[in-house]
Amino acid sequence: MMRKLLEGKKGIVTGVVNHRSIAWEIARHLAEEGAEIGFTYRRERKWVEKLAGSIGADFIEPCDVQDDQQIRQVCDKFAERFGGIDFIVHAAAYADGEELQAGVINTSRDGFLRTLDVTAYSIVPFCHYARPYFRPGASVLALSYLGSNRVCAGYNVLGIAKSALETTCKYLAADLGPEQVRVNVISAGPIRTLAAFGLPNFKEMVEKRANQSPLRRNVTQEDVAKAALYLMSDLASGTTGEVMYVDAGYNIMGTWADSEVGSAMVQG
Ligand SMILES: NC(=O)c1ccc[n+]([C@@H]2O[C@H](COP(=O)([O-])OP(=O)(O)OC[C@H]3O[C@@H](n4cnc5c(N)ncnc54)[C@H](O)[C@@H]3O)[C@@H](O)[C@H]2O)c1
């Protein structure tokens, strides 16, 4: 029988709030390939418990990523139960809706710092407290968005935080690389999730994007989960510090023809 891609691997998935969460689809894919998964939640245990139960997982711990003690406890408890850590999926992000509406020019110090803390800094204590338990070949994954390096309407302070997150992951990749721990980022296209619905213009952006992307569609949670599976598995053994776009190719575009003209050109 063929060995599953993540047979024997055990790790922590953050950021599941409901069945639409990107982290949930990632967890499902990792579990299908043999991984054992521990979940964290911020407030919503009931939903996470239900979803985790559907893949036979029962390690479910509270973890507000702004709280170092909780992060430490999750890593300690997980390693105690599973004997080590092979992967961490970081999928937590936060920005106040009013601050997003108001634009970067009106962002408060508190709003800025909280967004940076949840969205970017929190991956540092996760890697720090997991470090003693990481097994060689371990893989850490964070989720980002194009707003990290381009101005994307409505993304505002989150874009600044994603920029910090991507750079933080590169430095973490350098710190942990000698221990054979990889740290990578997936920059996903817009997907309808709870967090995304809090973004101004999200609905309009998703509709436009489908026509403007080379693949002429938006990506799904499943597209991201398949890329995550690659990065978490030994297939990506030589890849670290990378930002991989899973966005139907949108990020390569400079200018747009309308889709009719674009298609006519391709067909000759
Ligand atoms: N949906 C998209 O269009 C999209 C695109 C690119 C990247 N992302 C990123 O994907 C990740 C997952 O988001 P999603 O779209 O699946 O939405 P989601 O709402 O399902 O998940 C966001 C998660 O962040 C968690 N969170 C917020 N503050 C937290 C805190 N203080 N402590 C612990 N957890 C906290 C929430 O509990 C929730 O589980 C985020 O990093 C997001 O920025 C999303």
The ligand as a Gaussian input file, in Angstrom:
#p B3LYP/6-31G(d) Opt

LIG

0 1
 N      -10.160000      34.752000       3.113000
 C       -9.284000      35.369000       2.353000
 O       -9.640000      35.981000       1.332000
 C       -7.816000      35.322000       2.707000
 C       -6.879000      35.614000       1.698000
 C       -5.522000      35.587000       2.031000
 C       -5.126000      35.275000       3.325000
 N       -6.073000      35.002000       4.277000
 C       -5.598000      34.682000       5.632000
 O       -5.991000      33.368000       5.976000
 C       -5.999000      33.258000       7.401000
 C       -7.292000      32.604000       7.837000
 O       -8.383000      33.464000       7.585000
 P       -9.758000      32.978000       6.939000
 O       -9.981000      33.801000       5.728000
 O       -9.799000      31.508000       6.841000
 O      -10.848000      33.522000       7.976000
 P      -11.455000      32.914000       9.330000
 O      -12.337000      33.988000       9.874000
 O      -12.058000      31.599000       9.092000
 O      -10.163000      32.746000      10.251000
 C       -9.543000      33.812000      10.916000
 C       -9.114000      33.253000      12.259000
 O       -8.318000      34.183000      13.001000
 C       -8.585000      33.886000      14.367000
 N       -8.134000      34.946000      15.267000
 C       -8.358000      36.273000      15.208000
 N       -7.807000      36.867000      16.281000
 C       -7.221000      35.886000      17.026000
 C       -6.506000      35.845000      18.250000
 N       -6.261000      36.968000      18.958000
 N       -6.069000      34.650000      18.713000
 C       -6.302000      33.507000      18.032000
 N       -6.967000      33.474000      16.861000
 C       -7.430000      34.651000      16.373000
 C      -10.109000      33.729000      14.399000
 O      -10.540000      33.080000      15.581000
 C      -10.315000      32.877000      13.162000
 O      -10.249000      31.508000      13.502000
 C       -5.789000      34.681000       7.945000
 O       -4.421000      34.855000       8.238000
 C       -6.170000      35.538000       6.752000
 O       -5.585000      36.824000       6.781000
 C       -7.396000      35.007000       3.988000

